[in-house]
Amino acid sequence: MKVDKREVAAALLPAALLGVAALAAWLVATLAPDTEGRIALGLFAGLMLAAVAGTLLRQAYLRWVHAAARLVEDAGTLLAADVQREIAAAGAGAEVQALAGIVNQFAAQRAALRSDIAQQVAAASRNVEQERNRLAALMAELTQSVVVCNLDGRILLYNRRARLQLRALSAHKGATPSAADGAELIGLGRSIYALLDRALIAHAIESVQQRLGRGAANPSAQFVTGTRAGALLRVQLAPVRTVGSGDADALDGFVLMLDNITRDFAGQAERDQMLHTLGEGSRASLGNVQAALEMLDFPDLDASTRERFMAVVRDEVRAMSARVQQLAAHSAQTMKTRWPLEDMRGDDLLAAACRRIEASIDNCRASVEQVDAELWLQVDSYSLLQALASLAARLAGEYGVKLVRLRLTRDDKADAAHARLDLVWQGPSMSTETVIGWETEPMRVGDESVGLTVRDVVERHGGEFWFERERVRHASFFRMLLPLAVEGERLEASTVVRGDSRPEVFDFDLFQREPPRELAERRLAELTYTVFDTETTGLEPSAGDEIIQIGATRIVAAKLRLEDAFEQLVNPQRSIPAVGIAIHGIEPAMVEHAPTIDAVLPSFHAYALDTVLVAHNAAFDMRFLELKRERTGVAFEQPVLDTLLLSAVVHPAQESHRLEAIAERLGVTVLGRHTALGDAMVTAEVFLKLIPLLAERGIHTLGQALAASEKTYLARVSY
Amino acid sequence: MNAKHVLIADDEPNIVISLEFLMKREGHRVSVARDGDAALATIRAERPDLVLLDVMMPGKSGFEVCQAVRADETLAGVKILMLSAKGRDTDLAKGSALGADAYMTKPFSTRELADKVKALLG
């Protein structure tokens, strides 16, 4: 047990004083021997007194001084160690105990505050998560393509529709032997400028910022641009404003909404053509008719000549009727495409209609009588449900109908482009005037009046509406002809709407990233990389060896993005030595129909745009790319990191910096080596492991990594 | 003798029938060509006094025929009256630029046509 020196001193202090007194008494006694007896007595009494005083003083010390010191220690522990316990001050003085009590209260308060903060943080995270999911769901459901980028044009977020649409755009590249089918135009962290002209976006941002500066609330900019694949895109750009910045005009990034209007344009051109044909065709016909009629005016015509001119008139009238007919059909078609009609499954529509009718009309039930489950309709479901509900409401209100049934069947007559939607009820029939009234009066559902009429709705669908009786069943029905969905379109719609309702790629953390204005100063962990590898016919590009495969994968914000990979065989337009085939396994037959490097390199360049390149023994691969620069006009000017060099920086004492050796050293599992993509993936994982090791050596930024690479002696080896 | 040779170059029988009747009635000798190439061949072979030339024909268009005729000095005497369903000012301008003597847009009055022909042949 530790002896408290101060405690001992306190206990012995009276005894020490007594000792001094005894010494004094002894001196007195030596000088005056007759006082000896009294001194002894006094000494005894003093001894007793000293013992008592010593005990009291020790207790006082324990009570006041030592208890306070213990309190200091306990409170210190409490503060430092984040433990939650009561400090006990048993045997301490009242003030010390009170102090201990207050310390305990502080500790309790701290604990309460902490748990409160923890709860708030948890709630906030839940909110953020919820918001994310909501946004994700919303974006997934949008029928428009949406891409969110930061100010540097890096893609932070996009929805499925955008990917489908952009994939379709890259798919019909047509003439060029579609290089790199594995490569998508869109990917997280990739540059939007691979797809859209940087100047166009810069201009749009500028105009948005100008309008923001003038105080516009929700400015956006629009432009139309052609893609390399020849499609026309209408792009709407809306700003993402910096949250919490004092500058209201500061932008964080932008949202792009993309519309492929190639088809609209084609439609427009077709309409123009149509009008033109109608105009010129009619002129010619009218000319023929007029001339013929004027000939008929001559009184001296014989019967056969007369008949010939009459035949001209009849013929031309027939031709003009046909043209007008064709125009009418065409306008109905364009009407349909201009209204935002959505593809919807027939049974979904009927189920929704039943719910709508029962919800909006008291004491009227609705059921599905018959539905062709195969049918997909092209409808504006909102207005169509309104029309059905308003008709049912009038039936219930004016004829006391308690049950309506819905029926959807294919039109089995010649008209295969429409389906028949019937609203059937048992009992009372009605006059034609009433039906016309219901068709042309503004619709009402409950107290709510809608500006549209049933006829408007039907016309919006390019359909028809009428009333029929089924005498046998004692039933009546309203029938609507509604357009069927076009085959190709509805498939796409079904994958979009019914698929996974989250965007596949989604990483808001990317929003936090700084723009790469000072690329060299950016941290390695936050950059976007294209990690690639090539397979070649041999080791000497200058002696005619060629690339036969390029594989690449992407690292975004220190995460490997396997879904955004690039893999492409290349026709080397020369033989492949058998020695190599044993290693890379690429036989001549496999590349026979592959695109040449002239087609693949631009595609790979687009994939790698605005990223840092990473390769193992990069100098080798870069040499192959460089040699094609003149011929293809494609230059890879971005910074290049070499895992071989970085490994040498991290482990200078190691002898081997072959990819397998590094992978083994860093615990990276090697799978599928010696395909370009397989090697690229191993390289990427190795690179990710190297980043923290580099950081240990004080290498944090791209600039530092490049400088360190250069310093290693291996950097001087030239291929 | 006032009878002149008129060539009708048009691929539409429904107008040829009326034009042929009209021109014959005016006392002219009439030939018919159904397309641009036939029209040019007839013009070169027979040197008609006047051609009623439709712009839109299979093979050579009326414009091309007109240009070819005007490029040949030996055919300078052949009058050209262009007939067209194209009513745009630009077409009219093109026709006269290429050397047509007159240009009429369909539909036209046969009376007016007859007057124009008379004036050109006069």
Interface residues (C-beta under 8 A of the other chain):
Chain A: G279 E280 G281 R283 A284 L286 G287 N288 V289 Q290 A291 A292 E294 M295 F298 T305 R308 F309 V312 D315 E316
Chain B: E12 N14 I15 I17 S18 L19 F21 L22 R25 M56 L83 A85 K86 G87 T105 K106 P107 F108 S109 T110 R111
